[in-house]
Amino acid sequence: MSTVYVDPAFQSDRMMNEIYQGAIVVREHSAATEQFAAHARAQIEAAFDGMDPRRAQHQLEVESFVDRFAPLKSSFIHDPRSRDGMRAILSELGFDADDTYIDVPRMRVSTSSGYLTSGVAYAHHPHRDTWYSAPMAQVNWWLPIYDYATSAGMAFHPQYWSRAVRNGSDAFDYYNWNAKGRKEARLHVRSDTRVQPHAEEPLDLDPELRIVVRPGGIVAFSAAQLHSTCPNTSGESRWSVDFRTVSLDHVIALRGASNQDSRPSGTSLRDFVRMRDGGAMPEEVARAYDDRLSVEGEFVYSGAEAQR
């Protein structure tokens, strides 16, 4: 059973330690998260050109929706203001800019009633991010851009925090995913046939934990938490942004959540850059997690082909 902390007085060091033990941390609002959400809203509303993005799915053919959303995902990632917004959020919480490494901010949409659940708007099955080669020290940060109903949110399954799940992570190679799976996302509109790790045994997902936080709030949790996208029956699309962080010291010291069942190949550590200045993850640190010098795939996803 996970503990949920709402606006706790503690900051970065204790926050990470609690998260490594299965806690979920909720910050209800802050100046930095409100500014970040406003930045994301402006980009979304420009892409949908006067439509309410929460209801645009009722006005557009699904292919037209994808044609608007796919370039929006890319432009949001590469906008310097997006990375500045992440830094501001983490600075408010006392994270060390030299020890903290961040990946890119990913914009997500969960559409209603099965309108689009694959490719660029993939509805995630129950999974741990560690099945996808995330390090055990990874902390996930999730924030909504608009108000959303509980049916449109994310579900945590904390009964599996310390319980192994038989899964297909041993067949997942992160570098192959970079080379093929990510680049093909836009091609998967009506269905999604990309190879991803799934649970390979029946799961008892009830009771589940759903957290509803207003725009300007943020939820932090371990990459080892089993979680999923809720079946959205609200009639509106849910828009959110998430990003990930690791502590360099913790990665080197092999600190983090306990590994219950994750056995993928490769590591996503090279995706992370130093919070202060965007410096690369030290190669010797990444090689401590995967020491192959050559692979079939890409060590780091470039995204160039997908953007074209």
C-alpha positions as CSV (number, residue, x, y, z in Angstrom):
1,M,0.0,0.0,0.0
2,S,1.5,3.4,-1.0
3,T,1.5,6.5,1.1
4,V,0.2,9.7,-0.7
5,Y,1.8,12.9,0.6
6,V,-0.1,16.1,-0.3
7,D,2.0,19.3,-0.1
8,P,4.5,17.8,2.3
9,A,7.0,20.2,4.1
10,F,10.0,18.1,3.0
11,Q,11.8,18.8,-0.3
12,S,14.2,17.0,-2.7
13,D,16.3,14.5,-0.6
14,R,13.5,13.1,1.6
15,M,11.1,13.3,-1.3
16,M,13.2,11.0,-3.4
17,N,13.7,8.6,-0.5
18,E,10.0,8.4,0.2
19,I,9.3,7.8,-3.5
20,Y,11.9,5.0,-3.6
21,Q,9.8,3.3,-0.9
22,G,6.6,3.5,-2.9
23,A,5.2,6.9,-1.8
24,I,3.4,9.2,-4.2
25,V,3.9,12.9,-3.7
26,V,1.3,15.5,-4.8
27,R,1.9,19.3,-4.9
28,E,-1.4,21.0,-5.3
29,H,-0.1,24.2,-6.9
30,S,2.9,26.4,-7.3
31,A,4.0,29.4,-9.3
32,A,6.3,27.3,-11.5
33,T,3.8,24.6,-12.3
34,E,1.1,27.1,-13.1
35,Q,3.4,28.9,-15.5
36,F,4.4,25.6,-17.1
37,A,0.8,24.6,-17.5
38,A,0.0,28.0,-19.1
39,H,2.9,27.5,-21.5
40,A,1.6,24.1,-22.6
41,R,-2.0,25.4,-22.9
42,A,-0.8,28.2,-25.3
43,Q,0.9,25.7,-27.5
44,I,-2.0,23.3,-27.6
45,E,-4.6,26.0,-28.3
46,A,-2.4,27.3,-31.2
47,A,-2.2,23.9,-32.7
48,F,-6.0,23.4,-32.5
49,D,-6.7,26.8,-33.9
50,G,-9.7,28.1,-32.0
51,M,-11.2,24.8,-31.1
52,D,-11.5,23.7,-27.5
53,P,-8.7,21.0,-27.3
54,R,-10.7,19.0,-24.8
55,R,-13.5,18.6,-27.4
56,A,-11.7,18.8,-30.7
57,Q,-12.0,15.1,-31.0
58,H,-15.7,15.7,-31.7
59,Q,-15.0,18.0,-34.5
60,L,-12.1,16.3,-36.3
61,E,-11.5,13.1,-38.1
62,V,-8.9,11.1,-36.1
63,E,-6.3,11.4,-38.8
64,S,-6.7,15.2,-38.7
65,F,-6.3,15.2,-35.0
66,V,-3.1,13.2,-35.3
67,D,-1.8,15.7,-38.0
68,R,-2.2,18.5,-35.4
69,F,-1.0,16.6,-32.3
70,A,2.1,14.8,-33.7
71,P,4.0,18.0,-34.6
72,L,2.8,19.7,-31.4
73,K,4.5,16.9,-29.4
74,S,7.8,17.5,-31.2
75,S,7.7,21.3,-31.0
76,F,6.8,21.3,-27.3
77,I,9.8,19.0,-26.6
78,H,12.2,21.3,-28.4
79,D,10.9,24.6,-27.2
80,P,13.5,26.0,-24.8
81,R,10.7,27.4,-22.6
82,S,9.6,23.8,-21.9
83,R,13.0,22.8,-20.4
84,D,13.2,26.1,-18.6
85,G,9.8,25.3,-17.1
86,M,11.0,21.9,-15.8
87,R,14.1,23.6,-14.2
88,A,11.9,26.2,-12.5
89,I,9.6,23.4,-11.0
90,L,12.6,21.4,-9.7
91,S,14.4,24.5,-8.4
92,E,11.3,25.4,-6.3
93,L,11.5,22.0,-4.7
94,G,15.2,22.4,-3.8
95,F,16.7,20.0,-6.4
96,D,20.5,20.4,-6.9
97,A,21.0,21.6,-10.5
98,D,24.3,19.8,-10.8
99,D,23.2,16.4,-9.4
100,T,19.8,16.4,-11.0
101,Y,19.5,15.1,-14.6
102,I,16.3,15.6,-16.6
103,D,14.8,14.1,-19.8
104,V,12.5,15.9,-22.2
105,P,8.9,17.0,-21.4
106,R,6.4,14.8,-23.1
107,M,2.9,16.1,-23.9
108,R,0.2,13.5,-23.7
109,V,-3.5,13.3,-24.7
110,S,-6.0,10.7,-23.5
111,T,-9.0,11.0,-25.7
112,S,-12.5,9.9,-24.7
113,S,-14.5,6.9,-25.8
114,G,-11.8,5.1,-27.7
115,Y,-11.4,7.9,-30.3
116,L,-7.6,7.6,-30.4
117,T,-5.7,5.1,-28.1
118,S,-2.7,4.2,-30.2
119,G,0.5,5.7,-31.6
120,V,1.0,9.3,-30.5
121,A,-1.9,9.0,-28.0
122,Y,-1.2,5.5,-26.8
123,A,-3.4,4.5,-23.8
124,H,-0.9,2.7,-21.5
125,H,-1.7,-0.7,-20.3
126,P,-0.7,-1.5,-16.6
127,H,3.1,-1.3,-16.7
128,R,6.2,-0.1,-14.8
129,D,8.5,2.3,-16.6
130,T,11.3,0.2,-15.5
131,W,10.1,-2.5,-17.9
132,Y,11.0,0.0,-20.6
133,S,14.7,0.3,-19.4
134,A,14.2,3.2,-16.9
135,P,16.7,3.1,-14.0
136,M,15.4,2.2,-10.6
137,A,16.3,5.8,-9.4
138,Q,14.0,7.4,-11.9
139,V,11.3,9.7,-10.6
140,N,8.3,10.5,-12.8
141,W,6.6,13.9,-12.8
142,W,3.0,14.3,-14.2
143,L,1.0,17.5,-14.4
144,P,-2.4,18.2,-16.0
145,I,-3.0,21.1,-18.4
146,Y,-6.7,21.4,-18.0
147,D,-9.2,20.1,-15.4
148,Y,-10.1,16.4,-15.9
149,A,-12.5,13.9,-14.6
150,T,-11.3,10.9,-12.6
151,S,-12.2,8.6,-15.5
152,A,-9.8,10.5,-17.7
153,G,-6.8,10.3,-15.3
154,M,-4.1,7.8,-14.4
155,A,-4.5,4.8,-12.1
156,F,-1.9,3.4,-9.7
157,H,-1.9,-0.2,-8.6
158,P,0.1,0.0,-5.4
159,Q,-0.7,-3.6,-4.4
160,Y,2.0,-4.6,-6.9
161,W,4.7,-2.3,-5.5
162,S,6.5,-5.1,-3.7
163,R,5.0,-7.9,-5.7
164,A,6.5,-9.3,-8.9
165,V,4.4,-9.5,-12.1
166,R,5.3,-11.9,-14.9
167,N,5.9,-9.7,-17.9
168,G,7.6,-9.4,-21.2
169,S,10.4,-6.9,-20.3
170,D,13.1,-9.5,-21.0
171,A,12.3,-9.2,-24.7
172,F,12.4,-5.4,-24.7
173,D,15.5,-3.6,-26.0
174,Y,15.6,0.1,-25.5
175,Y,17.9,0.9,-28.3
176,N,15.7,-1.0,-30.8
177,W,12.7,1.0,-29.4
178,N,14.6,4.2,-30.1
179,A,15.4,3.1,-33.7
180,K,11.9,1.8,-34.6
181,G,9.2,2.0,-31.9
182,R,9.3,5.7,-31.2
183,K,9.7,6.7,-34.8
184,E,6.7,4.7,-35.9
185,A,4.3,6.2,-33.4
186,R,2.6,8.5,-35.9
187,L,1.9,5.6,-38.2
188,H,-0.3,3.8,-35.6
189,V,-3.7,5.5,-35.7
190,R,-6.3,2.8,-35.7
191,S,-4.3,0.2,-33.8
192,D,-0.8,-0.1,-32.3
193,T,1.3,-3.2,-33.2
194,R,4.6,-2.0,-31.7
195,V,6.3,-4.6,-29.5
196,Q,6.1,-3.4,-25.9
197,P,6.4,-5.2,-22.5
198,H,3.0,-6.3,-21.1
199,A,2.0,-8.2,-18.0
200,E,1.9,-11.9,-18.9
201,E,-0.4,-13.0,-16.1
202,P,-3.9,-11.9,-15.0
203,L,-3.8,-8.7,-12.8
204,D,-6.1,-7.8,-9.9
205,L,-6.2,-4.1,-10.5
206,D,-8.8,-3.3,-7.8
207,P,-8.6,-1.4,-5.6
208,E,-6.8,1.2,-7.7
209,L,-5.6,4.7,-6.7
210,R,-6.6,7.6,-8.9
211,I,-5.4,11.1,-8.1
212,V,-7.1,14.2,-9.4
213,V,-5.1,17.4,-9.2
214,R,-6.0,20.8,-10.6
215,P,-3.9,22.4,-13.4
216,G,-0.9,24.0,-11.6
217,G,-0.5,20.8,-9.5
218,I,2.0,18.0,-10.0
219,V,2.3,14.3,-9.1
220,A,5.7,12.6,-8.5
221,F,6.2,8.8,-8.3
222,S,8.7,6.1,-8.9
223,A,9.3,4.6,-12.3
224,A,8.8,1.2,-10.5
225,Q,5.1,2.0,-9.7
226,L,2.7,-0.1,-11.7
227,H,0.3,2.3,-13.3
228,S,-2.0,2.6,-16.3
229,T,-4.2,5.0,-18.4
230,C,-7.8,5.0,-17.2
231,P,-10.4,4.2,-19.8
232,N,-11.6,7.8,-20.5
233,T,-15.4,7.9,-20.5
234,S,-15.6,11.6,-19.6
235,G,-16.5,12.9,-23.1
236,E,-13.4,15.1,-23.1
237,S,-9.8,14.6,-23.9
238,R,-7.4,14.8,-21.0
239,W,-4.2,16.8,-21.7
240,S,-1.1,16.4,-19.6
241,V,2.7,16.7,-19.6
242,D,5.2,14.4,-17.9
243,F,9.0,14.3,-17.5
244,R,11.5,12.3,-15.6
245,T,14.5,12.9,-13.3
246,V,17.4,11.0,-11.8
247,S,20.0,12.0,-9.2
248,L,23.5,11.3,-10.5
249,D,24.7,10.4,-7.1
250,H,21.9,7.9,-6.6
251,V,22.5,6.4,-10.1
252,I,26.2,5.9,-9.3
253,A,25.4,4.5,-5.9
254,L,22.7,2.1,-7.3
255,R,20.1,3.7,-5.1
256,G,16.4,3.7,-6.0
257,A,13.4,1.5,-5.8
258,S,13.7,-2.3,-5.4
259,N,13.6,-4.2,-8.7
260,Q,10.7,-6.6,-8.5
261,D,10.5,-7.9,-12.0
262,S,12.2,-5.7,-14.6
263,R,14.6,-7.4,-17.1
264,P,14.9,-5.2,-20.2
265,S,18.0,-4.7,-22.3
266,G,19.7,-1.3,-22.6
267,T,19.3,1.8,-20.5
268,S,17.6,5.1,-20.9
269,L,20.2,7.0,-18.9
270,R,21.7,8.6,-21.9
271,D,18.4,10.5,-22.4
272,F,19.1,12.5,-19.3
273,V,21.0,15.8,-19.3
274,R,22.3,17.9,-16.4
275,M,19.6,20.3,-15.1
276,R,22.0,23.2,-14.8
277,D,23.4,23.4,-18.3
278,G,22.2,20.4,-20.4
279,G,25.5,18.5,-20.1
280,A,25.4,14.9,-21.1
281,M,25.1,12.0,-18.7
282,P,28.6,10.7,-18.2
283,E,29.2,7.7,-20.5
284,E,30.9,5.7,-17.8
285,V,27.8,6.0,-15.7
286,A,25.5,4.7,-18.5
287,R,28.0,1.9,-19.2
288,A,27.8,0.7,-15.6
289,Y,24.1,-0.1,-16.4
290,D,24.8,-1.5,-20.0
291,D,28.3,-2.0,-21.1
292,R,27.7,-2.8,-24.8
293,L,29.9,-0.7,-27.1
294,S,27.7,-1.3,-30.2
295,V,24.1,-2.2,-30.6
296,E,21.4,-2.8,-33.2
297,G,19.5,0.5,-32.8
298,E,20.2,3.9,-31.3
299,F,21.7,4.6,-27.9
300,V,19.7,7.9,-27.8
301,Y,16.5,8.7,-29.8
302,S,17.2,11.5,-32.3
303,G,13.6,12.0,-33.5
304,A,14.8,13.5,-36.8
305,E,13.0,11.0,-39.0
306,A,9.8,11.1,-37.0
307,Q,9.8,14.9,-37.2
308,R,10.0,14.8,-41.0
